[in-house]
């Protein structure tokens, strides 16, 4: 399994299959799987959040009675 690590120094490719130590190889595979799962969860949460915001906006725009008018504060300065 080839993994690309991107950082300030650029991109570096690593082949997890070439790790000699079985324990380190297994740990690398588990970490790659966890990172992938977290990426999926982040994407799902972002999608859900955007969907709920859009639904809220749609609901609120149909409720004119809930709309609040902004009042402008006029302040006068005395010289």
Phi and psi in degrees as GROMACS dihedral restraints (atoms count N, CA, C in turn):
[ dihedral_restraints ]
;  ai    aj    ak    al  type     phi  dphi    fc
    3     4     5     6     1   -94.3    20    10
    4     5     6     7     1   131.6    20    10
    6     7     8     9     1  -122.5    20    10
    7     8     9    10     1   134.9    20    10
    9    10    11    12     1  -104.5    20    10
   10    11    12    13     1   124.2    20    10
   12    13    14    15     1  -107.5    20    10
   13    14    15    16     1   121.0    20    10
   15    16    17    18     1  -109.2    20    10
   16    17    18    19     1   129.1    20    10
   18    19    20    21     1  -148.0    20    10
   19    20    21    22     1  -166.9    20    10
   21    22    23    24     1   -61.4    20    10
   22    23    24    25     1   -25.5    20    10
   24    25    26    27     1   -83.1    20    10
   25    26    27    28     1    -5.7    20    10
   27    28    29    30     1   116.6    20    10
   28    29    30    31     1  -153.6    20    10
   30    31    32    33     1  -110.8    20    10
   31    32    33    34     1   139.0    20    10
   33    34    35    36     1  -128.9    20    10
   34    35    36    37     1   134.6    20    10
   36    37    38    39     1   -97.7    20    10
   37    38    39    40     1   139.3    20    10
   39    40    41    42     1  -130.3    20    10
   40    41    42    43     1   140.0    20    10
   42    43    44    45     1  -105.6    20    10
   43    44    45    46     1   105.4    20    10
   45    46    47    48     1   -61.8    20    10
   46    47    48    49     1   -32.0    20    10
   48    49    50    51     1   -62.4    20    10
   49    50    51    52     1   -20.9    20    10
   51    52    53    54     1   -91.1    20    10
   52    53    54    55     1     2.3    20    10
   54    55    56    57     1   -71.8    20    10
   55    56    57    58     1   125.0    20    10
   57    58    59    60     1   -71.0    20    10
   58    59    60    61     1   -42.4    20    10
   60    61    62    63     1   -74.4    20    10
   61    62    63    64     1   115.1    20    10
   63    64    65    66     1   -57.4    20    10
   64    65    66    67     1   -39.7    20    10
   66    67    68    69     1   -64.7    20    10
   67    68    69    70     1   -43.5    20    10
   69    70    71    72     1   -67.0    20    10
   70    71    72    73     1   -39.0    20    10
   72    73    74    75     1   -62.5    20    10
   73    74    75    76     1   -44.6    20    10
   75    76    77    78     1   -64.8    20    10
   76    77    78    79     1   -41.5    20    10
   78    79    80    81     1   -62.4    20    10
   79    80    81    82     1   -40.8    20    10
   81    82    83    84     1   -62.2    20    10
   82    83    84    85     1   -42.2    20    10
   84    85    86    87     1   -63.5    20    10
   85    86    87    88     1   -41.9    20    10
   87    88    89    90     1   -64.5    20    10
   88    89    90    91     1   -42.7    20    10
   90    91    92    93     1   -64.4    20    10
   91    92    93    94     1   -42.6    20    10
   93    94    95    96     1   -60.4    20    10
   94    95    96    97     1   -42.7    20    10
   96    97    98    99     1   -64.0    20    10
   97    98    99   100     1   -41.8    20    10
   99   100   101   102     1   -64.6    20    10
  100   101   102   103     1   -42.7    20    10
  102   103   104   105     1   -62.3    20    10
  103   104   105   106     1   -42.3    20    10
  105   106   107   108     1   -62.1    20    10
  106   107   108   109     1   -44.0    20    10
  108   109   110   111     1   -63.6    20    10
  109   110   111   112     1   -42.3    20    10
  111   112   113   114     1   -64.1    20    10
  112   113   114   115     1   -39.7    20    10
  114   115   116   117     1   -60.6    20    10
  115   116   117   118     1   -40.8    20    10
  117   118   119   120     1   -64.9    20    10
  118   119   120   121     1   -42.9    20    10
  120   121   122   123     1   -64.4    20    10
  121   122   123   124     1   -43.4    20    10
  123   124   125   126     1   -60.2    20    10
  124   125   126   127     1   -44.9    20    10
  126   127   128   129     1   -62.8    20    10
  127   128   129   130     1   -42.3    20    10
  129   130   131   132     1   -65.3    20    10
  130   131   132   133     1   -42.2    20    10
  132   133   134   135     1   -65.0    20    10
  133   134   135   136     1   -40.0    20    10
  135   136   137   138     1   -62.9    20    10
  136   137   138   139     1   -44.3    20    10
  138   139   140   141     1   -62.4    20    10
  139   140   141   142     1   -45.8    20    10
  141   142   143   144     1   -62.9    20    10
  142   143   144   145     1   -42.0    20    10
  144   145   146   147     1   -62.8    20    10
  145   146   147   148     1   -46.4    20    10
  147   148   149   150     1   -63.6    20    10
  148   149   150   151     1   -38.1    20    10
  150   151   152   153     1   -65.2    20    10
  151   152   153   154     1   -45.4    20    10
  153   154   155   156     1   -64.8    20    10
  154   155   156   157     1   -40.1    20    10
  156   157   158   159     1   -62.3    20    10
  157   158   159   160     1   -42.9    20    10
  159   160   161   162     1   -64.4    20    10
  160   161   162   163     1   -41.5    20    10
  162   163   164   165     1   -64.0    20    10
  163   164   165   166     1   -41.2    20    10
  165   166   167   168     1   -64.0    20    10
  166   167   168   169     1   -44.4    20    10
  168   169   170   171     1   -60.4    20    10
  169   170   171   172     1   -44.1    20    10
  171   172   173   174     1   -63.3    20    10
  172   173   174   175     1   -43.4    20    10
  174   175   176   177     1   -64.0    20    10
  175   176   177   178     1   -46.1    20    10
  177   178   179   180     1   -68.1    20    10
  178   179   180   181     1   -35.8    20    10
  180   181   182   183     1   -68.1    20    10
  181   182   183   184     1   -19.9    20    10
  183   184   185   186     1   -89.5    20    10
  184   185   186   187     1    -0.8    20    10
  186   187   188   189     1  -114.7    20    10
  187   188   189   190     1    79.7    20    10
  189   190   191   192     1   -59.3    20    10
  190   191   192   193     1   -30.8    20    10
  192   193   194   195     1   -66.1    20    10
  193   194   195   196     1   -17.8    20    10
  195   196   197   198     1   -91.8    20    10
  196   197   198   199     1    -7.4    20    10
  198   199   200   201     1   -71.9    20    10
  199   200   201   202     1   133.9    20    10
  201   202   203   204     1  -109.7    20    10
  202   203   204   205     1   128.3    20    10
  204   205   206   207     1   -83.1    20    10
  205   206   207   208     1   133.3    20    10
  207   208   209   210     1   -78.6    20    10
  208   209   210   211     1   132.9    20    10
  210   211   212   213     1   -95.8    20    10
  211   212   213   214     1   136.4    20    10
  213   214   215   216     1   -90.9    20    10
  214   215   216   217     1   132.8    20    10
  216   217   218   219     1   -88.9    20    10
  217   218   219   220     1   112.3    20    10
  219   220   221   222     1   -97.3    20    10
  220   221   222   223     1   114.8    20    10
  222   223   224   225     1  -111.7    20    10
  223   224   225   226     1   136.6    20    10
  225   226   227   228     1  -105.4    20    10
  226   227   228   229     1   140.8    20    10
  228   229   230   231     1  -108.8    20    10
  229   230   231   232     1   130.9    20    10
  231   232   233   234     1   -97.5    20    10
  232   233   234   235     1   136.0    20    10
